């Protein structure tokens, strides 16, 4: 009783009396009235259904929403019970067609018609066995497979099968007792069907989905007629039994909670999560439980609408003699004995909430406001506002722990900064930590929230919470990892920061902390060795110098692997998976600054295992070897280094960087290397000058002997070099002069002029040279004079032949054809050259009528030579070049003079008027060409 009195009361329903619809003249406003004698009713399928119990009545009435009342004759005498199914247009009724106790059950199909009335699909008597008794209650399962009828003698008849047909159903007595049955209800849970049976003295549950229908007695007290009902799923389909002292809720196998609602209960219904109870007003005298529906007209009755979940009364009102309460069209309809219908329209959710919240907030009853909002499915924004106000209320009262719990419930709707500002004080840091933790759990935190939470952990020195926060699985990470790493590093929690960086593959942060904060260089190097190729390469470029400074040997080994055949440590995918992924070794040379020993080992390894290493590798290795050679004091080691450097130079890797290699050798005064590069670059004069600067006379001669054939001017330079020496160099001068004489490299006059500068070189040095030179020139003069005489004689002979051809007749005495060598016969063709042909042979082989087929090839060669000379006459640039480069300029001039460079050749020919003259002239020219060719 005390609990009931503490329940808050609200007015969540609006009460109105149903009015008649306006007529054609617009008149209306009168209260709608039902026919007299209505005592049983039900609702469903869009109508309110009524039945009268007046003698001679037997009508069933239908009242749709349009209030157009209709009826049909269902029984001859009276209607005692109605049950309208909610999911089917099936109405089950119990009534009497004759006097006496002989109730009949009729099943009506409201969708089918029989003469304008609903079709009655089934009729059967409603008595248990042969005992006449009064029907007290009726219920039908929504699947149309079960129907239960309770009787005043305590019996329950169960019809199983299709209740709409006789042949498809079976009727049996399910329950027998000595107390009237006051209520029945089917409960369906999955495939399990239960039937609740309540009498005036007990409550039982039958399991209908099991053979033999086992039953269980739930309680030893019952209730009056119409004082039981079945709740909806919000209350787990519990069976509600309303006694005079309490309201009990039952599961099929046990009793549930109870509520102390005092007063004599007359009617109980369940409506949309509300429990509707009509009870006797306590100011009047009590009535019999079983006869609760036979109230007198003067009685006042109270209708209460309870919210069992939130424990408040949603509506309460007094009515005059209620017949029943029906639910249809989203409202409650209260029928009173005077035929009036009162409608209870539930207010919309927002209106209820605003009204209730305003009162509850004034009284600080926030918990009740929250429960109300949840039960009415208020949206998350509305709930969040209630939580915020509740949190503000608790905060202002100083209950910070309670306030933070309410603020946590606003996460996702309320701006986090609103809460954070309230709890930034150091005294409330644990509350702020709880809020930020939840914010991260819901993945709604940003980088600033992560920073703040981690700072809270560090301020509280709560290492366990910190570890729990960061050591979540990768799929559950609800914070910005990089921000967390920064904060932990700044706070000095290096191990936690390293753990996060390694777990979430923030390689840069991991290495930065290991190298800059923890100084664990070995671990950093090991970590790089486990990274994929691209990341390992980039991190070695970034941190290679630091690692080389502290762990040079291990770093060098990792670089060797990285630049040859890199496989991440712990990679079990087998070799070859990264084939071709090799770092450019030249890019890592700067890493070895101040570590020349490791650099040398690295470069030598690369040149051994990778012959096609970048050029920079070879260049650096050469420079390194030259430096070591230049600074080495031990003779044996110096010789070894000398050999290594020279071997590297001779490897052929410096052809494209010849100048660079030469500069390196010159910088370190590496003589053998310089000379080798001079030789490879065909810089023979530089080789000789090198030996001249070092006054190595024999080397100068050797250079001339080795390369003089490729560059003849070396002997001239050697002669000039020895000529300028004041020392006694007669031996070397004699060797040079001998070679100059053999190769005819210099004119004698130039040799004399060159040696004139040497005060130690006497005439005896060049005596033999001059004598030999003069003797050769004398012999050459004699040969030239003989050749000239020969050419003169030949020229005289040719001119005589030409004159004879011009002035004297030519006798042709040939007897054979020059082509076929057969005897010559007429007609024949003769040429001045002395060849004769058969006419048919000449015509077959001759390409021209004016040329001898036999002499024509030779004549053409001569003409080609003449044309070539004519073409070369104008090659002045070529002449100048050859004259400049030749050792014997006179021969070049003579050659070009003979080609006609210095004069223009003009052929003057007479043009006779007749064909014969032309033929004779052409023949003379050919003879001239033939003789000219022979003379050459």
Buried (B, 14 or more C-beta within 10 A) or exposed (E): EEEBEEBBEBBBBEBEEBBEEEEEEEEEEEEBEBBEBBBBBBBBBEBBBBBBBBEEBBBBBBBBEEEEBEBBEBBBBBBBBBBBBEEBBBBBBBBBBEEEEEBBBBBBBBEEEEEEBBBBBBEBEBBBEEEBBBBBBBBBBEEBBBBBBBBBBBBBBBBBBBBBEBEEBEBEEBBEBEBBBBBBBBBBEEEEBBBBBBBBBBBBBBBBEEEEBEBEEBBEBBBBBBBBBBBEEBBEBBBBBBBBBBBBBBBBEEBBEBBEBBBBBBBBBBBEBBBBBBBBEEEBEEBEBBEBBEBEEEBBBBBBBBBBBBBBBBBBBEBBBBBBBBBBBEBBBBBBBEBBBBBBEBBEBEEBBEBBBEBBBEEEBBEBBBBBBEBBEBEEEBBBBBBBBBBBBBBEEEBBEBBBBBBBBBBEBBEBEEBBEBBEEEEBBBBBBBBBBBBBBEEEBEBEBBBBBBBBBBEEEBEEBBBEBBEBEEEEBBBBBBBBBBBBBEBEBBEBBBBBBBBBEBBBBBBBBBBEEBEBBEBBBBBBBBBBBEBBBBBBBBBBBBBBBBBBEBBBBBBBBBBBBBBBEEEEEEEEEBEEBBBEBBBBBEBBEEBEEBBBBBBBBBBEEBEEBBEBBBBBBBBBBBBBBBEBEEEEEBEBBBEBBBEBBEEEBBEEBEEBBBEBBEEBEBEEBBBBBBBBBEBBBBBBBBBBEEEBBEBBBBBBBEBBEEBBBBBBBBBBBBBEBEEEBBEBBBBBBEBBBEEEBBBBEEBBEBBEEBEBBEEEBBEEBBEBBEEEEEEEEEEEEEEEEEEEEBEEEBEEBBEEBEEEEEEEEBEEBBBBEEEBEEEBBBBBBBBBBBEBBBEEBBEEEEBBBBBBEBBEEBEEBBEEBEEBBEBEEEBEEBBEEEBEEEEBBEBBEEBBBEEEEEEEEEEEEEEEEBBBBBBBBBBBBBBBEEEE
